[in-house]
Amino acid sequence: MTLDGQTILVTGGTGSFGKAFARTVLRECNPKKLIVYSRDEAKQHDMQCVEGFNDARLRFFVGDVRDRQRLTRAMTGVDIVVHAAAMKQVPACEYNPIEAVKSNIDGATNIIEAAIDNRVKKVLALSTDKAVSPTNLYGATKLVAEKLFVQGNSYSGAGGARFSCTRYGNVLGSRGSVVPLFLKQRETGVVTVTDERMTRFWLTLEQGVQFVLRCLDIMCGGEVFVPKIASMKLVDLARAVAPECRVDVVGIRPGEKLHEVLVSRDESLHTQEMDDLYVIEPVFPWWNDQRPQFGPPMTPGTKFSSDANTHWLSAEEVLKLLEEKG
């Protein structure tokens, strides 16, 4: 596997994904070193106290992705970077737009420059379905970040750091997802959804981690990888989590979409399709035309959207996934 014998740094390493990624890598791979990079020393301390994170291969770096100098120091001797740090709460980004830009856009720039300066081999950044035709600031900052990472390959030159992205939907039960809200509201007997028609893409943390590991293996630089994941209506999710509760429709919030898109119609023109994922290829002519073929072309003019999916989660499947998550 790509990570065996490698030194890996994960930004946002004390978040939901970061902890799941670290646990999986330490258990299933044989890295030389795994560096958790985050700005909250209390969360780092708490993480170190959890069983499974007292591994001699684990290191903790306090730092912010806004701080390029600290990132440069943290990436010394690093082979692989997984960039998961971000401001991702939509209302917080709307109310604090400059802070969102500093973390999600300036932070991406700092990651790219520090990785190039340290001759990191591979950098894989985590993105979101909200980056496609964004209607809120969070999605807009992640769209810019995607563009920065894809085009960042032009700065590193031949033999330099390779940059790619993963783009996927909502993570079931992660910090900030709607499931913990439904569970809390269940105690009151009433759960709220914004629109009965609303659909979203869903996957588990473990699915997200395994997808990132696979993309690290196959990335060449410049790709945006999209998994073929399931959809579910928010109202059906609410009824699955709180079947005995009344569901109130409270109206769509500013910046929300009825449905999300993971591959747009325009992107389909330069997207390849594999059995379980899509690979959105870079389009600028200076890219090497000898790039590997991941799969056949996606049907031009089509899209991969949460309302037109072929895979829908049932209530039983959702409950089973949440039970496995614990």
VMD Tcl script that draws the C-alpha trace (Angstrom):
set ca {
  {0.00 0.00 0.00}
  {1.08 3.59 -0.69}
  {1.40 4.47 3.01}
  {3.69 1.62 4.05}
  {7.02 3.02 5.24}
  {5.90 6.59 4.52}
  {5.69 9.68 6.71}
  {2.15 11.05 6.53}
  {0.71 14.34 7.75}
  {-3.04 14.85 8.12}
  {-4.34 18.38 8.67}
  {-7.46 18.68 10.78}
  {-6.23 15.49 12.37}
  {-8.38 15.77 15.50}
  {-11.63 16.08 13.52}
  {-14.02 13.25 12.73}
  {-12.25 12.27 9.52}
  {-8.75 12.85 10.89}
  {-9.24 10.51 13.83}
  {-10.88 7.82 11.70}
  {-8.08 8.14 9.12}
  {-5.35 7.90 11.77}
  {-6.96 4.89 13.42}
  {-7.30 3.05 10.10}
  {-3.78 3.86 8.90}
  {-2.18 2.76 12.17}
  {-4.23 -0.46 12.13}
  {-4.09 -1.45 8.46}
  {-0.90 0.13 7.13}
  {2.68 0.33 8.28}
  {3.63 4.01 8.12}
  {6.98 5.22 9.35}
  {5.28 8.16 11.05}
  {1.81 9.73 11.17}
  {1.65 13.42 12.08}
  {-1.61 14.89 13.39}
  {-1.65 18.61 12.56}
  {-4.36 20.75 14.18}
  {-4.77 23.98 16.08}
  {-6.52 22.76 19.25}
  {-4.11 21.34 21.83}
  {-7.01 20.22 24.05}
  {-8.40 18.00 21.29}
  {-4.92 16.63 20.67}
  {-4.59 15.78 24.35}
  {-8.00 14.13 24.38}
  {-7.09 12.13 21.28}
  {-3.86 10.89 22.86}
  {-5.85 9.60 25.83}
  {-8.05 7.38 23.64}
  {-7.10 3.75 23.23}
  {-5.40 3.15 19.89}
  {-3.74 6.55 19.73}
  {-0.82 5.80 22.06}
  {1.14 4.47 19.10}
  {4.87 5.24 18.86}
  {4.41 6.12 15.17}
  {2.04 8.96 16.05}
  {3.15 12.60 16.39}
  {1.11 15.68 17.31}
  {1.82 19.13 15.86}
  {-0.08 22.17 17.12}
  {-0.49 24.53 14.20}
  {-2.94 26.28 11.89}
  {-3.16 25.88 8.12}
  {-3.19 29.67 7.99}
  {0.42 29.62 9.22}
  {2.65 28.74 6.26}
  {5.86 28.84 8.30}
  {4.51 26.31 10.77}
  {3.24 24.09 7.93}
  {6.66 24.20 6.30}
  {8.26 23.05 9.52}
  {5.64 20.33 10.06}
  {6.13 18.95 6.53}
  {9.87 18.45 6.89}
  {10.55 14.88 5.79}
  {6.88 14.22 4.99}
  {6.01 12.01 2.00}
  {2.20 12.29 1.91}
  {-0.24 14.99 3.06}
  {-3.98 14.49 3.52}
  {-5.62 17.89 3.87}
  {-8.84 17.63 5.89}
  {-8.72 20.93 7.84}
  {-11.44 23.43 6.99}
  {-14.15 25.70 8.27}
  {-17.17 23.68 7.15}
  {-20.22 24.89 9.07}
  {-22.31 26.79 6.52}
  {-23.81 29.36 8.97}
  {-20.40 30.01 10.57}
  {-18.85 30.62 7.15}
  {-21.67 32.98 6.18}
  {-21.32 34.99 9.40}
  {-17.50 34.95 9.37}
  {-16.66 35.11 5.66}
  {-13.14 36.47 5.97}
  {-12.25 33.73 8.46}
  {-13.64 31.10 6.07}
  {-11.48 32.49 3.25}
  {-8.40 32.50 5.47}
  {-8.87 28.87 6.48}
  {-10.24 27.29 3.30}
  {-8.51 29.31 0.56}
  {-5.40 30.84 2.12}
  {-4.91 27.56 4.01}
  {-5.01 25.61 0.73}
  {-2.39 27.94 -0.75}
  {-0.15 27.43 2.27}
  {-0.50 23.64 2.01}
  {0.51 23.74 -1.66}
  {3.52 25.98 -1.15}
  {4.78 24.15 1.94}
  {4.43 20.80 0.14}
  {6.37 22.04 -2.89}
  {9.12 23.53 -0.73}
  {9.49 20.25 1.19}
  {9.28 18.04 -1.93}
  {6.30 16.13 -0.57}
  {5.36 13.30 -2.97}
  {1.56 13.40 -2.83}
  {-1.08 15.78 -1.46}
  {-4.75 14.77 -1.40}
  {-7.29 17.40 -0.35}
  {-10.84 16.67 0.84}
  {-13.63 18.60 -0.87}
  {-17.42 18.51 -0.86}
  {-20.45 18.29 -3.13}
  {-21.18 21.88 -2.09}
  {-18.23 22.98 -4.27}
  {-20.30 22.22 -7.40}
  {-22.27 25.32 -8.48}
  {-21.98 26.72 -4.94}
  {-24.82 28.67 -3.38}
  {-23.06 29.47 -0.09}
  {-19.65 30.75 0.94}
  {-18.47 27.38 2.25}
  {-19.06 25.77 -1.14}
  {-17.44 28.74 -2.90}
  {-14.29 28.49 -0.80}
  {-14.06 24.74 -1.44}
  {-14.50 25.32 -5.18}
  {-11.56 27.74 -5.11}
  {-9.55 25.27 -3.02}
  {-10.21 22.52 -5.59}
  {-8.97 24.78 -8.38}
  {-5.87 25.66 -6.36}
  {-4.97 22.02 -5.74}
  {-5.59 20.91 -9.34}
  {-3.60 23.80 -10.80}
  {-1.01 23.56 -8.02}
  {0.62 20.84 -10.07}
  {1.79 23.51 -12.52}
  {3.87 25.09 -9.74}
  {5.61 21.90 -8.64}
  {6.94 20.96 -12.08}
  {8.08 17.56 -13.31}
  {9.04 15.28 -10.46}
  {7.63 17.61 -7.82}
  {4.67 17.27 -5.47}
  {1.47 15.85 -6.99}
  {-1.87 17.37 -5.95}
  {-5.35 15.82 -6.27}
  {-8.76 16.12 -4.57}
  {-11.53 13.88 -3.34}
  {-15.08 15.22 -3.47}
  {-17.92 13.50 -1.60}
  {-21.14 14.15 0.28}
  {-22.37 14.17 3.87}
  {-20.81 11.85 6.42}
  {-23.37 10.00 8.54}
  {-23.11 10.96 12.19}
  {-19.99 13.10 11.85}
  {-19.53 16.22 13.93}
  {-21.82 18.88 12.47}
  {-23.99 16.48 10.47}
  {-27.78 16.45 10.76}
  {-27.96 13.03 12.48}
  {-26.79 14.26 15.91}
  {-29.35 17.07 15.59}
  {-32.14 14.59 14.87}
  {-31.06 12.48 17.83}
  {-31.16 15.51 20.11}
  {-34.52 16.65 18.76}
  {-35.92 13.15 19.20}
  {-35.99 13.78 22.94}
  {-38.55 16.56 22.37}
  {-40.84 14.47 20.18}
  {-40.41 16.77 17.16}
  {-37.70 16.75 14.47}
  {-37.31 19.50 11.86}
  {-36.44 19.37 8.19}
  {-36.19 22.34 5.86}
  {-37.96 20.85 2.82}
  {-39.64 17.48 2.26}
  {-38.12 17.22 -1.24}
  {-34.51 17.73 -0.11}
  {-32.01 14.96 -0.92}
  {-28.38 14.48 0.05}
  {-25.50 12.11 -0.66}
  {-24.45 9.98 2.32}
  {-21.49 7.82 3.27}
  {-19.90 6.62 6.49}
  {-16.61 7.81 7.95}
  {-15.08 4.42 7.23}
  {-16.20 4.61 3.60}
  {-14.64 8.08 3.37}
  {-11.35 6.86 4.83}
  {-11.16 3.84 2.54}
  {-11.95 6.05 -0.44}
  {-9.11 8.42 0.45}
  {-6.68 5.51 0.85}
  {-7.63 4.19 -2.57}
  {-7.26 7.59 -4.20}
  {-3.81 8.01 -2.68}
  {-2.85 4.77 -4.41}
  {-4.11 5.68 -7.89}
  {-3.67 9.48 -8.08}
  {-1.27 10.95 -10.63}
  {-1.98 14.62 -9.93}
  {-4.76 16.92 -11.13}
  {-7.69 14.55 -10.62}
  {-10.85 15.13 -8.60}
  {-12.08 11.73 -7.42}
  {-15.81 11.24 -6.74}
  {-17.22 8.06 -5.16}
  {-20.51 6.56 -6.32}
  {-22.37 6.89 -3.04}
  {-26.01 6.57 -2.02}
  {-28.70 9.24 -1.66}
  {-31.51 9.68 0.81}
  {-34.25 12.23 1.41}
  {-33.73 14.23 4.57}
  {-37.30 13.60 5.64}
  {-36.78 9.83 5.26}
  {-33.58 10.07 7.31}
  {-35.46 11.94 10.04}
  {-38.18 9.29 10.11}
  {-35.60 6.50 10.23}
  {-33.73 8.06 13.16}
  {-36.84 9.23 15.04}
  {-39.78 7.13 13.81}
  {-42.00 8.01 16.76}
  {-41.59 11.78 16.32}
  {-43.55 14.40 14.41}
  {-41.64 15.90 11.46}
  {-42.03 19.67 11.05}
  {-41.04 21.39 7.81}
  {-39.44 24.74 8.69}
  {-38.41 26.09 5.29}
  {-35.19 26.04 3.32}
  {-32.32 28.01 4.84}
  {-30.19 30.65 3.07}
  {-27.52 29.00 0.94}
  {-29.16 25.55 0.96}
  {-29.95 23.55 -2.16}
  {-32.78 21.09 -2.63}
  {-30.34 18.60 -4.17}
  {-26.56 18.29 -4.38}
  {-24.40 17.47 -7.40}
  {-21.09 15.61 -7.27}
  {-20.31 15.68 -11.00}
  {-21.86 18.45 -13.08}
  {-22.96 18.21 -16.72}
  {-20.04 20.39 -17.80}
  {-17.57 18.24 -15.84}
  {-18.96 15.09 -17.47}
  {-17.19 16.16 -20.67}
  {-13.81 15.42 -19.09}
  {-14.75 12.70 -16.60}
  {-13.90 9.01 -16.68}
  {-16.11 6.41 -15.03}
  {-15.02 3.38 -13.04}
  {-17.23 0.78 -11.38}
  {-17.39 2.63 -8.06}
  {-16.10 6.14 -8.75}
  {-15.74 8.99 -11.22}
  {-12.42 10.64 -12.09}
  {-12.72 14.28 -13.16}
  {-9.64 14.99 -15.26}
  {-7.91 18.38 -15.62}
  {-8.67 20.16 -18.88}
  {-5.85 22.62 -19.55}
  {-3.70 21.76 -22.59}
  {-0.39 21.85 -20.75}
  {-1.36 18.64 -18.95}
  {0.54 15.60 -20.20}
  {-1.61 13.79 -22.76}
  {-0.01 10.49 -21.74}
  {-2.08 10.35 -18.56}
  {-3.41 6.91 -17.61}
  {-6.92 5.87 -18.59}
  {-8.92 5.17 -15.45}
  {-12.03 4.03 -17.29}
  {-14.39 4.85 -20.15}
  {-15.71 8.40 -20.54}
  {-18.78 9.41 -18.56}
  {-21.77 9.98 -20.81}
  {-21.38 13.60 -21.97}
  {-24.02 16.01 -20.72}
  {-25.10 13.83 -17.79}
  {-24.61 14.57 -14.10}
  {-24.31 12.70 -10.82}
  {-26.86 14.31 -8.50}
  {-28.49 13.29 -5.24}
  {-32.02 13.39 -6.69}
  {-31.23 11.29 -9.80}
  {-29.18 8.57 -8.12}
  {-29.52 4.84 -8.83}
  {-28.63 3.94 -5.23}
  {-30.97 5.03 -2.42}
  {-30.52 4.24 1.25}
  {-33.41 2.56 3.03}
  {-34.28 3.25 6.65}
  {-32.93 -0.19 7.58}
  {-29.60 0.49 5.82}
  {-29.21 3.85 7.55}
  {-29.90 2.40 10.98}
  {-27.46 -0.43 10.34}
  {-24.74 2.02 9.26}
  {-25.32 4.18 12.34}
  {-25.24 1.10 14.57}
  {-21.92 -0.01 13.04}
  {-20.56 3.49 13.63}
  {-21.49 3.12 17.29}
}
mol new
graphics top color blue
foreach p $ca { graphics top sphere $p radius 0.5 }
foreach p [lrange $ca 0 end-1] q [lrange $ca 1 end] { graphics top cylinder $p $q radius 0.2 }
display resetview
